[in-house]
Amino acid sequence: MNLGTDICVQVGILVHDIEKTGAAYAALLGREKPDYVLTGELKDAETEFRGAPSEARAKLMFFPVGGNMVIELIEPDKNPSTWREDLDKNGEGPHHLAFNIKGMKETVARLEASGIPLIQKGEYPGGRYAYMDTNPQLKTLIELLEND
């Protein structure tokens, strides 16, 4: 299950109200609350959840917290996604740890061959992501990020 990197760049946290939680993080960190961004529509993001296309979108808010580390708040819409599934099942809280990688297809294939399934994948401007189900081993999901 070697990712080829040991540098974690993001902690993703699921929330019901991104504005309220974002204000709390901004106050804690002593800075202005950033605006959220909305993930792309299916035609742009090419989102797949559990192997099927999904209209899932989410509001995302990013808080850089030193070095390359970012806290990402995620407020999902109601469409099928790992975000919605986990928020409904487990409530608000940590969702994933993210790592920048090179070679998305190869890394996903290597992890799947070692028994770690792909849950969701998609595109964003300048790159792509994949959520891998490492819950049994690591007690959280791993997000792979590949930037062009």
C-alpha positions as CSV (number, residue, x, y, z in Angstrom):
1,M,0.0,0.0,0.0
2,N,2.9,2.4,-0.7
3,L,1.7,5.8,-1.9
4,G,5.1,6.9,-3.1
5,T,4.9,9.9,-0.8
6,D,4.7,10.6,2.9
7,I,3.7,14.3,2.7
8,C,0.2,14.9,3.8
9,V,-1.2,18.1,2.4
10,Q,-4.8,18.2,3.5
11,V,-7.3,17.2,6.2
12,G,-10.8,17.1,4.9
13,I,-13.7,17.8,7.4
14,L,-17.4,17.2,6.6
15,V,-19.8,19.9,7.8
16,H,-23.5,20.7,7.5
17,D,-23.0,24.5,7.4
18,I,-19.8,25.6,5.8
19,E,-20.4,29.3,6.6
20,K,-20.9,28.7,10.3
21,T,-18.0,26.2,10.6
22,G,-15.8,28.4,8.4
23,A,-16.4,31.4,10.7
24,A,-15.4,29.3,13.7
25,Y,-12.1,28.2,12.0
26,A,-11.4,31.8,10.9
27,A,-11.9,33.0,14.4
28,L,-9.7,30.2,15.8
29,L,-6.9,31.0,13.3
30,G,-7.3,34.8,13.6
31,R,-8.0,35.5,9.9
32,E,-10.8,36.4,7.5
33,K,-13.1,33.6,6.5
34,P,-12.4,32.7,2.9
35,D,-15.2,32.3,0.3
36,Y,-16.2,28.8,-0.5
37,V,-15.8,27.3,-4.0
38,L,-18.3,24.9,-5.6
39,T,-17.1,21.8,-7.2
40,G,-17.8,21.4,-10.9
41,E,-20.8,20.0,-12.6
42,L,-20.8,16.4,-13.8
43,K,-19.9,17.4,-17.4
44,D,-16.7,19.2,-16.1
45,A,-15.8,17.2,-13.0
46,E,-16.6,13.8,-14.5
47,T,-17.5,12.7,-10.9
48,E,-17.9,8.9,-10.3
49,F,-19.1,7.5,-7.1
50,R,-18.8,3.7,-6.6
51,G,-18.2,3.3,-10.3
52,A,-21.2,5.3,-11.6
53,P,-21.5,8.9,-12.8
54,S,-22.8,11.2,-10.0
55,E,-24.2,14.8,-10.1
56,A,-22.6,15.3,-6.7
57,R,-21.3,18.7,-5.9
58,A,-19.9,20.2,-2.7
59,K,-19.0,23.6,-1.2
60,L,-15.3,23.6,-0.3
61,M,-13.5,26.1,2.0
62,F,-9.7,26.0,2.4
63,F,-7.6,27.2,5.3
64,P,-3.9,27.0,4.8
65,V,-2.3,26.2,8.1
66,G,1.5,26.2,7.5
67,G,3.8,24.6,5.0
68,N,1.8,22.7,2.4
69,M,-1.0,21.7,4.9
70,V,-4.6,22.8,4.3
71,I,-7.8,22.2,6.3
72,E,-10.6,21.6,3.8
73,L,-14.2,22.0,4.9
74,I,-16.7,20.1,2.8
75,E,-20.5,20.7,2.7
76,P,-21.9,18.2,0.2
77,D,-25.2,18.5,-1.7
78,K,-27.8,15.6,-1.5
79,N,-26.5,13.7,-4.6
80,P,-24.6,10.3,-4.0
81,S,-21.0,10.8,-3.0
82,T,-18.5,9.7,-0.4
83,W,-19.1,13.1,1.2
84,R,-22.9,12.7,1.5
85,E,-22.6,9.0,2.5
86,D,-20.1,9.7,5.3
87,L,-21.9,12.8,6.6
88,D,-25.2,10.9,6.7
89,K,-23.7,7.9,8.4
90,N,-21.1,9.4,10.7
91,G,-22.1,13.1,11.1
92,E,-19.8,16.0,10.9
93,G,-16.1,15.5,11.4
94,P,-12.9,14.2,9.7
95,H,-13.4,12.6,6.3
96,H,-9.9,12.1,4.8
97,L,-6.2,12.8,4.6
98,A,-4.9,14.0,1.2
99,F,-1.6,13.4,-0.4
100,N,-0.2,14.9,-3.6
101,I,0.9,12.1,-5.9
102,K,2.3,11.6,-9.4
103,G,0.7,8.9,-11.6
104,M,-2.9,8.7,-10.6
105,K,-3.9,5.7,-12.7
106,E,-0.9,3.7,-11.6
107,T,-1.3,4.6,-7.9
108,V,-5.0,3.8,-7.9
109,A,-4.3,0.5,-9.7
110,R,-1.5,-0.4,-7.1
111,L,-3.8,0.4,-4.2
112,E,-6.7,-1.6,-5.7
113,A,-4.4,-4.5,-6.2
114,S,-3.5,-4.4,-2.5
115,G,-7.2,-4.6,-1.6
116,I,-8.0,-0.9,-1.2
117,P,-11.0,0.1,-3.4
118,L,-11.6,3.3,-5.2
119,I,-14.7,5.0,-3.9
120,Q,-14.9,8.3,-5.8
121,K,-12.9,10.1,-8.4
122,G,-13.2,13.3,-10.4
123,E,-11.5,16.2,-12.1
124,Y,-10.9,19.8,-10.9
125,P,-9.3,22.7,-12.7
126,G,-5.7,21.7,-13.0
127,G,-5.9,18.2,-11.8
128,R,-7.8,15.2,-10.5
129,Y,-8.6,13.4,-7.2
130,A,-9.4,9.9,-6.0
131,Y,-10.8,8.8,-2.7
132,M,-9.6,5.3,-1.6
133,D,-11.3,3.3,1.1
134,T,-8.5,2.9,3.6
135,N,-11.0,3.0,6.5
136,P,-10.4,-0.7,7.5
137,Q,-6.6,-0.1,7.7
138,L,-6.2,3.6,8.6
139,K,-9.6,4.5,10.1
140,T,-10.0,7.3,7.6
141,L,-10.1,7.7,3.8
142,I,-7.1,8.7,1.8
143,E,-7.5,11.2,-1.0
144,L,-5.0,11.2,-3.9
145,L,-4.4,14.6,-5.5
146,E,-2.6,14.9,-8.9
147,N,-2.0,18.4,-10.2
148,D,-1.0,19.0,-13.8
